[in-house]
Amino acid sequence: MDSHDHEELVPRLQVAKEFGRSARTITRWERAGVFGFDQPIFLKRNVYHRRSRIEAAKVGAPLESQGAR
């Protein structure tokens, strides 16, 4: 059984809210690999991320001065 089979998926808008950013910024971070997010998951026209990856990203959240806006 894959370890991600029952992992919580979080919509991009919720990810943005948790980081205090816009969904557009989260999209830019995904493309730039700012947090090392794995590829987003697309379900029914919505974009999701795995909760474990979000929590790992929070620990390594970039500073404003490093250009991650």
CORDAWO-V528604 format. One record per run of one state. SS is the DSSP state (~ for helix, > for strand, _ for the rest). FROM is the first residue (numbers start at 0). TO is the last residue. If there is no record, write none. Layout:
ss	from	to
SS	FROM	TO
SS	FROM	TO
This chain:
ss	from	to
_	0	7
>	8	10
~	11	18
_	19	21
~	22	31
_	32	39
>	40	42
_	43	44
>	45	49
~	50	58
_	59	62
~	63	65
_	66	68
